[in-house]
């Protein structure tokens, strides 16, 4: 594999707070908190916009919630985001307890990001890293991405995804997984965890015990993984065992039922004492923070009242509840935990254990009064550290952009090329037609529209006669150009209309190159397509890498990390 450019801006090793005498401060703080303050530390909440509204200030300054999660709606630019996280941390540090916030984000990489190319360099997604197959790259990508997040005052990334992509029809995981081999996922996931930790931020592996073999989306319903314990041990649990050994700070549970673990098949893992306290914390000996997925997802919300679900989750062993969407639900959650603790239905021992796990994680990144000064000066970032983001500290690191671009090049995979169309050679008079094949609702997204423009520009720079083929179907499809690029970009499976469009191209008798800009599994619908290149993502560096490979400007070296699953189905 070609050697990558050095990561010049992310070379410092961040010291990790070790267990021992320093944990005495955690015990003292825990003992000093009221029941209300303890319950609040178990909540991570969202913000409605890029500004701090009065309700958010109440949550942070007065109630003392444990953390906030940032979504795309909260991002107006890099400097604005750094100012927002700084204000939030200042509020938290001036609260009665004086405990800093978890500031978390879903920045998995590739298309699964909340920060876009205008704010930070886009890290490759999990499946792209899986195609490159290198633990060193997985570590370096996480380290570089973690450094960028830290510069914005973000101290927790809800990554890496540790799900083994066992089902090609999985509607929610897809390219977010490193691949179909549990040992590959384990190796790369553990390397990513070490990378985030070395960058000085917390990480969260997800979704325990495994969301990779489901055909239902837990945002919409309760998926059930029917496998017995032996199969789960052999596949789904392997990456999580490695994650614990690698020092994962947090593990997020799945709102998925596992009859092989929990006898009651209607109980999702998040609410299962057997799954969380028994398996994760007991058998796997996980010492960190057990975190829930979003509690308003329908797998939970359609079956349990908000307060009941919160109490059941914490009683099962959850230490941090993701309650991001609705202020009323957040208040209900907090009130239910306080009432249960006072009534004794949530034991004081369980509540204190959850708080201690949360505070130990905060100690590691300088969020407790006893640890904030020295470590915050060492990190030199926004947030509780009271230092604004300077222009020279812009997370749009050129070194990171170049490094990530090289990783994308290492990931590009030629899945098949029966007619030896690659590298693609066209005479100057040939008209190259670009056909975008995706679900209509996905085509409307802002990032996809930008990707569409970038792809057309990338091909046009290399071949002057390019056109986008729109709305052409059936026999008309074969008359519009001399050769075609079929650009697939869909998170889910192809629908019949999309399959028909792709087959119309292949039946034209003209050269057709399929380009998978998201889910590579779709190729199984079009066995007659002679050439297919997988890029795994539709961010700009992935598009550039794919077009370079098609025209022979770089050598595609990736290996399809889900080949077994594709062939099996």
N, C-alpha and C positions, 0 to 999 in steps of 0.2 A: 504494500500500500504506500502511496506517495506520502512523503513526510509533510506534515502540516507546518504552516508558519507559526512561530512562537507566539504565545499569548502574552504580549509585553505588559499589558495593563492589569493583569490579574495574577501577579506572581507571589504576593505576600501570603504567608500561611497564617490563618487566624487561630489563635489559641482556643482550645476547647476547655470549658470549665469541667473539671473532673469531680466525681462524687467524693464525699469525705467531709472535712470540716465545714466546707462552704454550704453544705446542705443544712447545717444548723440554722442558718439564716432563713431557709425555707420553712423549717419547723416553727421558728419564732413568728414569722409573718402569718403562717396558717393559724396558729393559736390566737393571734391578735385580731383576726377578722371576725366580723359578725356573721350570722347565718346568711343575711342578705348579701353581704360582700362575697362570701364564699360561693353562693349560687351564681352571682353575677360573673365571677371569674370563669364559669363553665360555659359562657355564651360568646359566640362569635356572630356579629351582626353586620348587615350591609348598610350602605348609604344610598339615598335616592338619586343623588347627583354628584357633581364634582365640587360641591360646596357643603359646608357643615351647616345643616339646618338645626333648629332648636331641639328637635327630638333626638338627633344624634348627639348633640352636646349634653343633653340630659342623660343619655345612655352611657356616655363615656365619662363625663365629669362627676355626675351625681350618683349614678347607679354603679359605676365602675365595672363595666363589662370587660371580659377577658380579651376580646379581640374584635377586629373589623376585617371584612373581606372586600376586596376591590374588584369591580367588574368594569367592562368597557364603558358603561354609562358614567363612571367616575373619572374617566381619563380625558383631560382637555389638552394635554401636552406634558412633556417631561418635567419642565420647571414647575408647572402648575401642580402636577402630581406630587412632586417633592415638597412643595409648600403645604399641600393638603395633609400628607402624612406627618409633617412636622407639627402642624397645628393639632392634629389628633393626639400625637404623643405628648405634647405640652399639656393638653387637657387631662390626659390620663395621669401624668406625673404630678399634676397639681390637685388631683382628687384626694380624698381623705386617706385612702390606702397608699397612694403614691406609686402604684404598680403600673409599669408601662404596658402597652398593647401588643398583642400579636397583630401585625399588619400583613394579611395574607392575600395571595392572588393565585389564580389558575394560569400559570404560564408554562404549560407542558412543552410547547414547541410547535413549530410548523403552523398548521392551521388551528391548533388548540391553544390559542393565546388570547389574553386580554389586552396586552400591549402590542401595538403594531409597529411596522417598520419606521414610522415617523417618530416613534419614541425610543425604541431600542433596536439593536440588531436582532433579527428573528432567528432563534435557535432552531435547529432541526428537530422535527418531531420524533417520537419513539420509534416508529417503524422505519423511518429513514436511517436512524442510528442502528436499528436491527439489521438493515440491509448492508450497512458498512461493516457491522459485526465486530467492532473493536471496543474493548473495555476502556482503553486509553482515551478514545474519542468520546465515549459516554461520560467519562470523568471530566474531561476538559470542556465539553459542552455545558455540563451542569455547573462547573466552576465558573466559566465565563458568564453564563446566564445569571448565576447567583450573584456575581459581582455587579452586574448591571442592575439587578433588582435592589441590591443593598444601597447603591448610589441614589436610589429614589426613596429610601426610607422604608422599603419593604423587607421584612425580616422572616417571612415564611412563604415558601412556594408549595402549593398543593400538587406536588409531583415528587417522584415519578409514578406513572401508572405501572402497576405490577401484575395486571391481568394477563393471562395467557390467552391469546386469541384462538380459541379452539373451534369457533363456529363462524363460518364466513358470512352468515346471515345476521350476526350480532349487530343490532341497530345503533349501539351507543359507544362501543369501544373502537373497532376498526383500526385505523392507523395510529390510534393513541397507544396501542400495544407495541412492544418491541418485536413480537412475533408469536409463532405457534409452538415453539420449542420451550418448555418450562425452564430448561437449564440456560438457554440463551437469555431469556427474560430475567432469570435470577442473576446471571453474571452482569448484564448491562444495568439492571436496576440497582444492584449493590454498588457498582462503580459510580452511577449517577448520585446515589446517596452520599458517597464519600466526597464527590465533587461539590455538592451543595454545602456540606458541612465544612469543607476546607475553605469555601468562600465566605464562611461566617454567617450563613443564614440557616434557618430551620427548614426541614423538608418533611413531606407527608406522603408515604406510599399508599396506593389505593388500587382496588377496592376490596378489602378483606371480607370473606375468604376467597373471592374471585368472581369477577363479573364478565369473564371472557367467553363463557359457554352458555350465553342466554340469547333467546330470540325475542324477548320482551324488553322494553325500555323502562327502567325503574322510575323515570320521571312520570310515566303514564300508567303503570300497573306494577304488580308484584311479580317479578320473574321467579321461577323455581329452577334450581339446578338439581336434577334428580340423582346425581351420581352418589355411589356409596363412599364411605370414608377412605377405603383403600385407593380408589381412583383419585379422590381429592388430594390425598397424600402424594400421589405419584405426579400430579399435574399442578393443580391450582395453588397448593400450599407451598410448593418449592420456592417461588420467588419471595414469599413473605418470610420464610425461615432465613433466607440469605439477607433479607432487609434488616431483620432483627440483629443478626450477627454484624452487619455493616454499621449499625448505630443509628437506624432511622429514628428521628425525633418523634414522629407521629405516624400512626397508621389509621387510614380512613376506612370505615366499614361500609359494606354494600347493603342497600335496601333490597336484598335478595334472600329468598328462603332456601335453606340447605337441609333437606330431610336427612341426609347422611350425617349431619352434625346435630341439628336441633330436632328432637322428636316431633314437635308440633310444626307441621309443614306450612302453617299459615303465619308463622312468626319470622319476620326478616332478621337477618344476622344482627342488625343494629340494636334490636330489642331482645336479643337472645343472650342470657347469662351463660349458657353453655358455649356459645361461639366467642363472646368477648372475654368474659372473666375466665372461663374454663379453658378454651383453646388458645386464644391470643396471649392472654396474660399468664395463664397457668402453664400449659404444655409448651408454648413457644417462648415463655419467660420474657415477654416484651415489657421493658421497664418504662417506656415512654408514654406519650399521650394517645389514648384511643379516641379518635374523633369521628363524629357521625358525618355522613353525607347530608345534603340539604334536607332538613326535617319537613319541609313543605312539599316534597315530592310525593306523587300520588300513591306510591307503594306504601307510604306511611299515612299520609293525610286522609286517604279514602277509607282507612280502616280504624284509625284511632283519633280521639280528640287530641288537640295540641298539647294540653297539659299532661294528659295520661301518657302520651308517647314520650314526652321529655322525661318524666319520672321513671318510666320503664327503661328507657335507654340508659340513664345514669345508674339505676339500680343494676342493670345488666353489666355495667363496667365502662360505659362511655364517660370520658372525662371532659370532652369539649363538644358542645352542640352547635352545629351550623344552622343558625336561625336567621337567615339573611334577608328575607323578602318583605316582611310585613311587620310594622311596629306593634300592632295589636297582638299578633302571634308571639312576638318577642316578649312583650309584657306578660302575656298569659303563661309563656314558658317559665319566665323568672318567678312569677307568683306561684305556679304549681310546684316548683322545686323548693321554694321557701316553705310553703305550707306542708309539703311532704316531709321536709326535714324537721319541722317543728312537731309534726304529729308522730314522727318516728317511723313512718312507712318508708322513708329514705334514711338509712342509718347514718349517724354522725361519722362512723368509721369510713363508710363508703364516700361520703361527701368530702371528708378531710383527705382521703387518699387521692381523689380526683383533683382537689386543689393543689396538693403537693406535687402531683405529676405536671400540672400546668405551670406551677411556679419554678420547678426545676428546669423546664424547657426555657422559661423566660430568663432564668439566671444565666443560662449559657450564652444568650445574646444581649446581656446587659440591660435587662428590663426591670430588675429589682433595685430598690434603693441602695442595697449593699454592694451591687455589682456595676451600677450604671456608669460611674465616673471613669475608671481606668479603661474599661473595655470600649466605652463609647468614644473616647479620645483616640484609641487605637484604630477603630473602624473609620472614624471621620466621615459619617454620613448624616443624612437628614433624620428627622424624627425626634426621638427622645434625646438624641445626641445634641440637639440645639444648634446644628450647623447647617446653613442653607446650601443648596446645591450650587456650586460655582460653575461658570461656563466651561472651565477646563476639566470639570468632572462629568461632562455630558456622557450619559450611558451609550450614546451612539458611537461606540468605539469602532474606529476603522479596523483595528486589529481583530476585533471580534467578528465584524462583518466578513472580513477576508477568510478568517478561520472557518466560520459557519458555511461560507460558500464552498470551501474545499470539502467540508463534510458532505454537503449536498451532492457534490460531484462524485464522492466515493460511494454514495448511496444509489445512484441511478442504475437501474437494472434492466437489461434486455431479457424480457421474459421469453420471447420467441422471435425468431427472424428466419422463417422458412425460405423466403425468396431472396435472402441476402440483400435486403434493401438498405442496410446500414453499412457504412455511412451514406446518407442520402445525397444523391447527385441529381441535379435537375439542370436541363439546358435553359438558357436565358429566356427563351420564348415560352416555356411552360408556365401555365397558370396553376399555382398551388392554392387549393381550397382548404380553409380552416373551418372545421365543423365542431361546434361546441355541443356536447351531449351531456345534459344534466337535468335534474328535476327543476321545473319552472320556478318554484319558490327559492331554490338555491341560486338560480341565475340572477335573482333580484338583489342579493346581498351586496353590500358595499365592497367588501373585500374581494368577492368573486368578480364584480364588475372591474375592479382595478386589475385583477389577475388576467381577465379577458383582454384588457388593453395591453398589458405587459407581454402576453403571449403573442398577440398580433404584431407588436413592435419587434419582438425578438426574432420572429420568422421573417418579417419584412426587411430587417437589417441584413439578413443573409441571402434573401432571394427577393428581388425587386417586384416580381409579379405575384402578389399574395392577395387573397380576398377571403372575407368571411362568408361562408355559405349559410344563409338563414332560411328557414322555413321550407327548404327543399326536401321533398320526400319521394319515395318510390323511384320510378325510372328516371325522373328528372334529376335526382341526386347525381347520377353518373354523367350528366352532360355539362355540368357547371365548371369543371376544372380538369386538368390533366393528371393531377395527383392530389391526394387528400391527407390531411392530418385530422384524425378523429380524437378530439380532446375530451376525455371523460372527467367530469368533476362531480361526483355524487357521494354523499356520506352513506347512502343506503344502496340497496340493490337496484339494478336497472328495471324500469317498468317496461311493459310490452312495446310501447311506442318508441322508447329509446333503443330497445333491442332491434326493432324493425329499421330504424334509421341507420344503425351501425351495420346491419346486414345489407342494406341497400348500397352502402358504400363498397362493401367487400364484393358484392355481385356486379359492380360496375366494370370489372376487368382492368381497372387502373390501380396504380400503386397506392396502398393505404397503410399508414402508420398509426396505430393506436397509441395514445399517450395518456396514461393513467395519472391524473393530477390529484387523486385522492385514494380511493379504495381500489387496490389492484385485483380484488376478487371478481370484479365485473367481467373480466376476460373470459370466465368460464361460460358465459352466455353466448360468446361469439367464437366458437372453435375455428371457424373459417377465416378469421382475421390472421393473416400471415405474420404480421409484425406488431409487437406490443412492447412499449417501454414504460416502466413504472418509475414515477418520480415521487409518489407518496404525499406530496404537498403542493399547494398552489401559491405559496408565497413567492416573492420575486426571485430570491436566490435559487429556489428549487426549479422554477421555470427556466431560468438562464442555464442551469446545469443540464436540464433535460434537452433543451434546444442545442446546446453545445455538443452533447453526446450524439444527437440525431445527425448533425452535420459533420461529425468526425473531428470536432475541435478538442474533444477530451475523450478519454477511454472509459466507457461505462464498466465499473468493476463491482457493482453491488450484486448481492445474492438475495433472491426473494425469500424473506424470513417466514413466509406463510405458505411455501410451496406445497408442503405435505397436505395442509388443509385444502388448498385449491384443488389438488389432484384428487383428494378423497371425495370431494363433493362433486 
